[in-house]
Amino acid sequence: MPVTNLIAHRLSRHADAKAVLRSREDELAIDDNATALFDTIKSSFLGRLSRVHGSFTTEDNAPLQRELEAFLAKECSFVQMSVAVTKQLMQMLEEQQSELDGHLLFAIEKSLDHHRLYLFIAGRSKLLTLDDALNVSSSYTLDTGPSLFGIKVDLAEWKERRNYAYLSLLPPRGNPALTESFYLLTGFSNQLNKEEATLNFLEGVETYATQVPEEAVHEYRAQVVDYCMEQEAQDSPVDLQGLSQAVDGIDSEAFLRHMASHNHEADDGLRVDRRSLRRYVKFAGREKDLAVSFSSYQLNKRVQYDAERDMLSIHGIPKSLRNQLLGHLKG
């Protein structure tokens, strides 16, 4: 999706010191380097399991919501909106005595089907390298690791479906004061319980599996999970209509009726929990000296579990493991 607007500011506040803001007065040129930078940070943002989803609070008009409404009403420019939001964060850092040293990257993606705003906040990491004269020199890069946080606002969904989870937020880690400041800035509220919703969804998927031929059940489950994983990777909700048409060998209308009976309507977007999806198709566990994982469809087939004795039995172990065991016994 094309980036139509991009700008960066830098905001720093250290303990017992005033916040310092360095802001741009114009937008960044949308060239290959700027697009690559945005894509790198966006990819890191979308890859985080700790993303949460919700909507703007209705109790108070938070700074981000207020400035976005002015921007969409063309009462201010993209640059003015970004500066206003950054200044509001600076004020909150002072009030909450929060510390921050990072760059704020604002971006708009727009196409015929989508209109989204991203706000990423990333720190800097120092790099050491050899220059052309083979001398050691230093440079800095934006840190897209654990220190990255930010928010995505689906502007079209916000305007059309205000009760929908149109906000995706990656909160700051390890800094409660900064986390509070960021939540106040963005007005994030009404957080979804994605795990509960996903488990409820998978319960419906599993009960429908009784209507699928036995030899096709494994492929049915895998296709459901693959579709949901693709949607989650794009930070998009799961559309049951699209899912019903993407899975081979099922009656689309019968599937939708069945899911509706489990409180899932075709026009309701489902935000899925990646961990729950993985557990649906694979059981896995790890301790210090033992790791076990296997596909869920092997349970009660090659793998048997005796709950009373807490014993797992595997019939027909992988060839490579068998060779290791036989070699150990011979030695």
N, C-alpha and C positions, 0 to 999 in steps of 0.2 A: 504494500500500500504506500502511495507516495507521501513523503513528508512535505507539507506546504509552508510550515513556519517552524523556526528553530532559533533559540537564543539561550545564552548561558550567563549566569552571574556567579560571583563568589562571595560567600558569607562565612565569617570566622568570629567565634567568641570563645575565649579561654577563661579559665577560672579567675575571678576577681579582676576582670578586664572588660572594657566596653566592646560591644560587637562592632565589627568592621565589615562594611559592605562595599564590594566593587562590582558595579553593574554596567552592562553594555547599554549603549544608547540606540543601537540599531540591531536588526536581526542578523544572524549568521547566514552566509551564502549557502544555499543548498547544493554543495558540490559533492564529489565522490568521498572526500575525507569526512565531511560532516555527516553524510548519510551512513558511512561505515561506522563512525563513532556511535551514532544513535542506534544503529542495528545491533552493535555489540552490547550496549547497555540494556536495550530492550530485551535481547535474548537472555541475558543474565536475570533480568527482572521476571520474565515469564518462566524461567527454569526453577524458580524457588518454590518449594513446597509450603513455605510459611505465608504465602499470599492469602489474604482474606478478602471476602466479598461482602458488600453491603450497599448502603445508600446514604445520602446526605441526611444529617439530623434535621428533624422538623422543629426542634425546640429553640434553635438559634440559627441565625443566618451567618454561618462561618465565613471567614475571609475568602477561602478559595471559591466557595459557592457564590458569594456576593460578587467577586471580581469576574468570575466566569459569566454570570448573568449580564453584567455590564458589557463584557466583550462580545457576547452573542447578540446583544441588542445594538451593537456597534456604537456604544457610548464611549468606548476607549479602544485603543489599538492593542495588538498582541503584545507589543513591547511594554506599553503602559500597564497592561494586566499583569505581566510577569514581574515587573518591578514592584507593583503594589503588593502582590502576594509575598514577594521576597522581603519587603519591608515589614510586612505583618509578622513574618516568621522571626525577623530580627528583633522586633518588639517583644515577642513571646519568649525568645531566648533570654532577654533581659529580665522579664518578669518571673520566669521559671528558674532562673539561674542555671540554664542549660548550656552545655558546651557543644560546639560544632566547628568543624573546619572542613568545608566542602564546597563543591560547585553545584549549583542548581541548574539543571538542563530542562527547559520547557520545550515541548514539541507538539505540533498538531499534525495528525494524519487525516487525510480527507480523500474520499472517493465517492462514487455514486451511491454506494451502499453503506459507507461508514464515515463517522466523524468523531475522532477521539483526541483527547488531550492527555499528554504524559508529563509528569513532573518527577524527574529523577534527582536524587541528591547523593553525590558520590565524593568520597575523600580522594586524596592523592597518595600515590606510592612512589618512593624514590627508587630510581633505577641507576645502576652503574654500568657503564659500557666503555668501549674503546673507540675514540674518534678516528678520523682519517689519518691523523699523525701518530696513531697508536698510543695516545695518551689516555689515561683514565679520566672520564668525564661523567657528570651526573645529569640526569634528566628526570622528569616526572610523568607519570601516567595516571589516568583516572582508575580508581580502585573499584572493580566490578565484583569484588568478593563479598564477604559477609557484612562489610560496612555499608553496602549499597542499600538504600531504601527509596520509596517513592509511591506514586499513585497513578492509576489510569482512570480517566473519566470517559465513559461512553456517552458522548454528548447527545447523540440522536436518541438513545434509549432513555436518557435522563429526561428529555423533553417530552417523549411520547409515553413512557411508562414509569412514572415517578415512584411507584412502589416496588420496582424491579431492582435487582442487584446490579446496578450500573457502575459501581465503584469497585476497583481492584486495588488493594493496598498491601504493600510490603513494608511492615513497620520497622523502625530502628531496633537494633539489638543491643542489649547490655547497657542501656542508658535510659532509665525510667523517666527522668526529667525531659529528655529530648523526645521520647515517645509521647509523653503527654502533650508537649508543645505541638508535635506533628498532628496528633489527633484533633487538637483544638483548631489548628490551621485548616485542615482539610474538612472538618465536620463529618468525618466518617462515623457511621452509626449503623444500627440494625444488622449486625454481622450475622451471616448465615452459618448454620451448623452443617457444614458440607459433609462431614462424616456421617451424621445421622441420616441426612437426605440420601446419600449414596448407598448406605446400607439398606434403606427402605426401597430404593430403586432396584438394587441388586436382588432383593427378596422377590420383587415382582418378576425380574428377569429369570430368576431360578425357578419359580413356580410355573412360568410359561414353558420352561425347558421340558416339562412333562408332555407337552404337545409336539415336541420335536422328535423325529426318529432317533433312536438311541445312538446309531452310528454317526449322527450329525450333531449331537449335543456339544461335543468338545469344540467343533468349529463354530457353532452358534455362539458359545460363550466367548471364544477368542475374538470373533468379529465384533461382538458388542463392546468388549473391552478396548479393542483397537480403535473403534470409532470414538469412544468416549475419551481415550487418551489423546487422540488427535485434536479433539475439541479443547481439552484441558491445556494442551501445549500451546494453543493459540489464545488462551484465556477467553474462550468462547463457551457459552452454555451448550448443553446437549439438547438438541431438538429431537423429540421423540418421533416426529414425522420423518425427519431425515434418517434417523437411526433405523426405523422400521423398513425403509427402502434400501438401506445400505447393507443389511444383513441378508445373505442368500438363504433361500430355502424356507422362508417363513411367510405366513399370511400377514401382510402388512396391517390390514384392517383388524384382524383378530388380535394381533399383538397390541395395537393401540387400545382396543377395548379392554384387553386384559390389564394393561398398565393403568388405564383410567380407573379400574376397579381397585387399584392400589394407590389411589389419590395422586396419580400422575397424568395430567392432561397433555395433549399433544402441543398446545400452545404455551405451555409453561416451560421456561428455560431452567434446566437443572445444572447447577454448579457441582461438579463432581470432585471427590477427594481422591487424589492419585494413589495414596497408600492403600485405601480400601479397595480400589480397583485391582491393584497388584495382588492383594491377599485373596481376591476372588478366584484368580487363576493360578495362584502359586502359594503354597504353604512354605514358610521359611522361619528358621530360628537359629540363633547363634549364642554360644557361650564361649568361655575362654579357650577351651580345647576341643570344641565340637561345633560343627555347622551342618545343618540339614536343610535341604530345600527340594521340593518336587511339585509338579503340576497337580492342581487340585483334582483333576479328573482321574488321577491314578489312585486316589483314596478308595479303598475297598476293592481294588483290582491288584496291581502289583504291590501296593502299600496297604498294610493293615494296622489299625491302631486299637490296642486293648486298653480301654480307659481305666479299668479296675487295677491292672498291673502297671499302668503307665508305660506300656511297651509298644514300640514301633517295629514292625516286621516288613522287610523288603524282599520280594521275590524277583530274581532276575536283575541283579545289580549291574550298573554300567561296566562295559568290558574293561575300560582302563582301570577302574577301581578293583575289579576282580583280579587283573594281572598284578596289581600292586600287592594285594593280599596274598596271592599265591606265591609271589616272589619273596615276600616277608616270611611266610611259613617255611619255605624251602631253605631260607638262609638260617 
